[in-house]
């Protein structure tokens, strides 16, 4: 299993490929990732700000999901919590991204 520092480096590398779908620019170039914490047991917490509070909800959701999926690809990561900030639908997006099993139940 990689060290915590190696995991953090790999997470940042993965996040280089997450692109804002509306403008086609990587979220790291836009400085949208405001916080990244990795615990010793492989739990990751990250805060991502949107480019604008009224960014279309489908794009904000896609960014959050892309961040979550990218981080989960890193060896040693057990769980990812993504917090979208500064968006008019942040609460709903955060709930759905961080509880995907609850989201799938709501469509049954």
N, C-alpha and C positions, 0 to 999 in steps of 0.2 A: 504494500500500500504506500502511496506517495506521502511525503511529509506535508504538513499544513502549508508550508511556504510553496512547495511544488504545486499543491492543489490551487492555491491562490493564483500563481503564475498561469496555470492551465485554464483557470476560469477566465482571467483577463484575456487570454488568447482566444478562447471561444467567443467571448463577448465582442471581439473585433469583427465578427461576422454577422452580428445582429444589426439589421438595417432598419431605419425608420421607413416603413413602406410608402409613406406619403411623399417623402422627398428624396428617398434613395441614398441616404447618407448613413454610415455606421453610427450607432448610438454613442460609441466612445468618442468619435470625432465631435459629436454635438455636446459632449460632457453631460450626458443624461443620467449616467450612473453616479448617484451621490454617495452611496454607502455599500460596502461589501464586507461582511463579517463571515468568517469560517470558524466553526467551533472544532475542538480537538476530536469530537466524535463524528464529524462529517456533515453537520447541519450548516446550511448556508442561508444567510439573510441578506437581502439586497434591497436597496431603495432606488427606484428609477423615476425620474421626473419626465414629464412629457414636454414637448417643445412649446405647447400652448395648452391652457386649461380647456379649450374647446376643440382640441384635436378630435377627429371623428372617433367615436367609441370603438369601432371595429379595428382601427389602426392601433389604438392604445392597448386593446386586448391582444392583438397580434404581437406587439412588442413585448408585452408581459409574458405571453406564452413562449415566444422565441427565447427570451432571457431564461425562463425556467427550464426549457428543454435543453438549451445549450449548456447550462450549468450541470444539469443531471447527467450529461455525457462524460463528465470528468470523473475519472476513477477515484473512488473513495468518498464521493458525495452520496449521502444517504437521503437527505431531504433538502428541498429548496423552498424558501418563503420569499416571494416577490411582493414588494409594496410599491404600488404606483402612487406617485404624489402629484399634487397640483393639476388634477384633472377632475372635471365635473362628475364623472362616473367612477372615480377611484374606488369608493367603498364596494360597489358591486363587482367591479373587475377584480379587486383584491380577493374578495370572497370566492369568486368563481375560480380564479387561477390557483389559489391555495387550498381549495377543497374541490378538486375536479370530480370526485365521486359524488359529491352533493349536486354538482351541476348536472351530471348525467342522470341522476335520479329525478331531477325536476323536469326532464323531457320525456320521462316514461309515462 
